[in-house]
Amino acid sequence: MTIKNLTVRGKLTLAFGGLAALLLLVAGVSVKSLGDANEQFVSYVQGVNARSLEAAKVRTAVDRRAIAARDIVLASKPEEVASLKAAAVKAHEDVQQSLNALNKMVADAGNLPESVRKMVSEIGRIEAAYTPVALGIVDLASSGKREEATVKINTECRPLLAALIKATDEYQSVTEGRAAELTAD
């Protein structure tokens, strides 16, 4: 039996059935594409973007701690010193909390390039070296040893702080580049 031999009713049924099958195929492809797009979006939000925001928190807390440590050296009133010391300690806790969260995110990420893992590891390494210096400055300045604290800022703190800032900036730059790639995809 050929199409020419079909009745009008048969031809209409065949055409309608073909359109319905085509519609189901297009709908299936659309649902699959939407699911893939959603998966990419969730991956971005919970992956690259979340790590980028956590790294920014680390950097902000590092800056707050450094400013508080510097300001303790400059403060002249005991209440200012106490307030700045509390701010430095709180900022230090924030650095540790955010850095731990970032390290956990990196450890949990399965598809992260090794270069990114090394960058985060480098941030942790520099922070580990910087922590006793920053807290030492806070202790020296809060106990009235301003000259020793100033020397420690100039000789030990500033180079480590510059290295930490550089490491966080590099990580942020790489993350922004990766986010742009994912957005383009």
C-alpha positions as CSV (number, residue, x, y, z in Angstrom):
1,M,0.0,0.0,0.0
2,T,1.4,3.4,-1.0
3,I,0.5,6.9,0.0
4,K,-1.3,7.4,-3.3
5,N,-3.6,4.5,-2.4
6,L,-4.5,5.9,1.1
7,T,-7.8,7.6,1.7
8,V,-7.8,11.3,2.6
9,R,-8.6,10.2,6.2
10,G,-5.5,7.9,6.2
11,K,-3.3,10.6,4.7
12,L,-4.4,13.1,7.3
13,T,-3.9,10.6,10.1
14,L,-0.4,9.8,8.8
15,A,0.5,13.5,8.5
16,F,-0.9,14.3,12.0
17,G,1.0,11.3,13.5
18,G,4.2,12.5,11.8
19,L,3.7,16.0,13.2
20,A,3.0,14.6,16.7
21,A,6.1,12.5,16.6
22,L,8.2,15.5,15.4
23,L,6.7,17.6,18.2
24,L,7.6,15.0,20.8
25,L,11.2,14.8,19.4
26,V,11.6,18.6,19.6
27,A,10.1,18.7,23.1
28,G,12.5,15.9,24.2
29,V,15.5,17.7,22.8
30,S,14.4,21.0,24.5
31,V,13.9,19.3,27.9
32,K,17.4,17.7,27.6
33,S,19.0,21.1,26.6
34,L,17.2,22.9,29.5
35,G,18.4,20.2,31.9
36,D,22.0,20.6,30.7
37,A,21.9,24.4,30.9
38,N,20.5,24.1,34.4
39,E,23.3,21.7,35.4
40,Q,25.9,24.1,34.0
41,F,24.4,27.0,35.9
42,V,24.3,25.1,39.2
43,S,27.9,24.0,38.6
44,Y,28.9,27.6,38.1
45,V,27.0,29.0,41.1
46,Q,28.2,26.2,43.4
47,G,31.6,25.9,41.9
48,V,33.6,28.7,40.3
49,N,31.4,31.5,41.7
50,A,31.3,30.1,45.2
51,R,35.1,29.7,45.3
52,S,35.6,33.1,43.9
53,L,33.3,34.7,46.6
54,E,35.1,32.7,49.4
55,A,38.5,33.9,48.1
56,A,37.2,37.5,48.1
57,K,36.2,37.0,51.7
58,V,39.7,35.7,52.5
59,R,41.2,38.8,50.9
60,T,38.8,41.2,52.6
61,A,39.5,39.7,56.1
62,V,43.3,39.8,55.4
63,D,43.0,43.5,54.6
64,R,40.9,44.1,57.7
65,R,43.5,42.3,59.9
66,A,46.4,44.2,58.3
67,I,44.7,47.5,58.7
68,A,43.8,46.8,62.3
69,A,47.4,45.7,63.1
70,R,48.8,48.8,61.5
71,D,46.4,51.0,63.3
72,I,47.2,49.5,66.7
73,V,50.7,50.8,66.2
74,L,49.4,54.2,65.5
75,A,46.7,54.3,68.2
76,S,47.5,56.4,71.3
77,K,44.5,55.8,73.5
78,P,44.1,52.5,75.4
79,E,40.5,52.1,74.4
80,E,41.5,52.5,70.7
81,V,44.2,49.8,71.2
82,A,41.7,47.5,72.8
83,S,39.1,48.1,70.0
84,L,41.6,47.6,67.3
85,K,43.0,44.5,68.9
86,A,39.5,43.0,69.0
87,A,39.0,44.0,65.3
88,A,42.3,42.3,64.4
89,V,41.4,39.1,66.3
90,K,38.0,39.0,64.7
91,A,39.5,39.6,61.2
92,H,42.0,36.8,61.9
93,E,39.2,34.4,62.8
94,D,37.3,35.4,59.6
95,V,40.5,34.7,57.5
96,Q,40.8,31.3,59.0
97,Q,37.1,30.5,58.6
98,S,37.0,31.6,55.0
99,L,40.3,29.9,54.1
100,N,39.1,26.7,55.6
101,A,35.9,27.0,53.6
102,L,37.8,27.7,50.4
103,N,40.1,24.7,51.0
104,K,37.1,22.5,51.6
105,M,35.5,23.7,48.3
106,V,38.7,23.0,46.4
107,A,39.0,19.5,48.0
108,D,35.4,18.7,47.2
109,A,35.7,19.9,43.5
110,G,36.3,16.9,41.3
111,N,37.1,18.7,38.0
112,L,39.3,21.5,39.2
113,P,42.6,22.1,37.3
114,E,45.7,21.3,39.3
115,S,47.0,24.9,38.7
116,V,44.0,26.2,40.7
117,R,44.6,23.8,43.5
118,K,48.2,24.9,43.7
119,M,47.1,28.6,43.8
120,V,44.8,27.9,46.7
121,S,47.5,25.9,48.4
122,E,49.9,28.8,47.9
123,I,47.4,31.2,49.5
124,G,47.2,28.8,52.5
125,R,51.0,28.5,52.7
126,I,51.6,32.3,52.7
127,E,48.8,32.8,55.2
128,A,50.4,30.2,57.5
129,A,53.6,32.2,57.4
130,Y,51.8,35.6,57.7
131,T,49.6,34.7,60.7
132,P,52.2,34.6,63.4
133,V,53.7,37.8,62.1
134,A,50.4,39.7,62.0
135,L,49.4,38.4,65.4
136,G,52.9,39.2,66.8
137,I,52.5,42.8,65.6
138,V,49.1,43.0,67.3
139,D,50.6,41.6,70.6
140,L,53.6,43.9,70.5
141,A,51.6,47.0,69.7
142,S,48.9,46.3,72.2
143,S,51.5,45.8,74.9
144,G,53.1,49.2,74.2
145,K,56.1,48.0,72.1
146,R,55.4,50.3,69.2
147,E,59.0,50.5,67.9
148,E,59.4,46.7,67.8
149,A,56.0,46.4,66.1
150,T,56.9,49.0,63.5
151,V,60.2,47.2,62.7
152,K,58.3,43.9,62.4
153,I,55.8,45.6,60.1
154,N,58.5,46.8,57.8
155,T,60.8,43.8,57.8
156,E,58.4,40.8,58.1
157,C,54.8,41.9,57.6
158,R,54.9,43.9,54.4
159,P,56.7,41.3,52.2
160,L,54.4,38.5,53.4
161,L,51.3,40.7,53.0
162,A,52.4,41.7,49.5
163,A,52.9,38.0,48.6
164,L,49.4,37.1,50.1
165,I,47.8,40.0,48.1
166,K,49.5,38.9,44.9
167,A,48.4,35.2,45.4
168,T,44.8,36.2,46.1
169,D,44.8,38.6,43.1
170,E,46.2,35.8,40.8
171,Y,43.5,33.4,42.0
172,Q,40.8,36.0,41.5
173,S,42.0,36.7,38.0
174,V,42.1,33.0,37.0
175,T,38.6,32.6,38.5
176,E,37.2,35.6,36.7
177,G,38.7,34.2,33.4
178,R,37.1,30.8,34.1
179,A,33.8,32.4,34.9
180,A,33.9,34.3,31.6
181,E,34.5,31.0,29.8
182,L,31.6,29.3,31.5
183,T,29.4,32.2,30.8
184,A,30.3,32.2,27.1
185,D,29.6,28.4,27.0
